[in-house]
Amino acid sequence: MGALKTLIPCLALLLFVSMISFSEAREFEFGGKRPSWELPSSPDDFSKWAQRNRFQIGDSIVLTYDAKSDSVLEVTEKSYKTCNTSNPVKSYTDGNTKITLDKSGPFFFISGAEGHCQKGQKLEILVLSAKHHSLGHSPAPSPAETHHHHLAPAPAPASGGSGLRVGLMSGATVVAILALV
């Protein structure tokens, strides 16, 4: 009986800590290298990177580039598809841009450098709504497969830290239970 009185608060604390860890905003270093925002070696490189990640509201992406020769433009879907740089939603020119993804849905980014967007220097990111958070491990749908007006539930990334945290929390729970028995 005494072990049960100790176990219940431990499990409650463990549950609380695991819930907090799932609500953490993450920072994504775009492309995983510096500089990251430059002409890709293949026109679909940026799309492949975006497809490997699951973005949630509050996450941010960091793009690094030569501020003297390039910029990052947040644009509408139409401007993204046509590589139109004339009327961006937002413009970033500091060379080390951190963009917070503050709402669910698609975000569209293109290079401000002449001709770069046409060569594949553009990025579409799909931010999942809070109700679509999942712990699965399937790959992300490509932006082309996703209908922008209907966001389907999507699993978390296979390489993300959430799965590791769940595994560690589960392991800690088992150890705590065994220690009390």
N, C-alpha and C positions, 0 to 999 in steps of 0.2 A: 504494500500500500504506500509506503514511504517513497519507494522508487517511482511510483506513478505520479505522486505529488511533485517530484523533481522533473520527471519526464515531460509533463504537460507544459510548464513554462519554457523549457528548453525547445520543445517543438514549436511553440508559439513564436519565440524569438527567431528561430530558424526560418519559419514561414515569412515573418516580417522582413528579415534581411534578404531573402530570396526575391520577395516582391519588389523591394527597393532596387535591387540589381537589374531587374528587367525594365525599369523605367528610366535608366540612365541614358542620356543623350550621348551619341558617339560622334567622334570626329573622324572623317575619312580623308586620308591623304590621297588625293586623286592620282591614280596611276601608280602610286607607291614609289615614286621617284621624284627627284628635283633636277631640272625643271619638269613639271608634269604637263603644263598646258602649252603644247607645241604641236607642230604637224605630226600626226601619227604615222607610223610605218605602214599601216594598212587602214583604209577608210573606215573599217568597222571596229577598230581597236577600242575607241571610246565607248561604243555601244556594248561591247563584250565586257568591259570593266563594270559598267552600270548594271548589267544583267547578273553579274556575280554577287552583287550586294543588295541588301534589303535596307531601305531607308525609312526611318520613322520620323514623325513630327519632332522637331527639336534637334535632330542630328545636323551636322554641318559637314561641308566639303571644303577642302583647302586646295587651291590651285596655285601653282607657282610658275612664273614666266618672266621673260625679260620685258619690263615695263616700258622700255624705250621703243620696242618694236611690236608689241602685242597688247591686247586687252581681253577681258571677258565681258560679253554682253548677254544679259538675260533678256530673252525675247519671247514673243508669242509663238504659238505652234506654227502659224502661217509663215512668220519670218524665219523660223527654224528650217522649215521645209524648203524655202526659197533662198536661204542664206542672205536675207535682207538685213543689213546693218544700220539702216537709216533711222529707225525709230525704236531703240531698245527700251524695255521696261526698266532696266537698271544697267549701269555701266560701271565696270571695275577696272582700274588702271594702276594699282599700287604694286603689282608684281608678286604679291603674296596675299591672295584673296581668300578670305574665309567667308563662306556663305551659309547662313543658317536656314535650314529647310523648315519654314514656319507654318506650313499648311499641308494637307494631304493633296495628292494629285500630281500632275506632271510639272516639271520645271524644264525649261529649254535654255541652253547656253550655246553661243557660237563665238568664234574668234572675231575680234574687231580688226584684225590684220587683213589687208587686201588679198582675196583669193584663198585664204586659209580654210574657211568654212566649206567651200566647194571641194577641197581636198580632204575633207573628213574631220576637221578640227571643230567638232560640234558634239554636244552632249545632251542627252535627254535622261532625266532622272525621274523616277516614279516614287513618290512618297506615299507610303501606306497610311491609311487612317488608323486611329487607335483601336477601333473595333476589329481590324484585320490582323492584329498581332497574333502570330502563331509560333509554335516551337518545332515545326517540322523541319526537314532537311532537304527539300526538293530545290532544284535550281529555279531562279527567278524567271518569269516570263519575259520575253524580249519586249521592248517598248512597242514594236510593230504589232505584237500579238495582243497588246492590252488596249481595250477600248477606254478612252479617256473619260467617258461619262459614266462608266460602270466599273468600279474597282473591285475585282474579285479578291477573296481572301488569298493571302500568299504566305508561304512559310518563311521562316528566318533563314539566313544564309548558313550553308553547311560549315563554313569556316569561321563563323562568328563566335564570340565569346559566350553567348547565352547558353549554348549546349554544354560548354565546359562548366559554367556556373551551376547549371542544373545537376550535372554529374557530381561536382564537388559537394553541393548541398545534399544530394541524395546519399553520397558516401558518408558525409558527416552525420547525417541522421541515423544511418545504420550503426555507425561507431558509437554514437551516443546511446542508442537503445541497447546495444550489446554491453556497453560499460555499466549500464544501470541494472541489467538482468543478473 
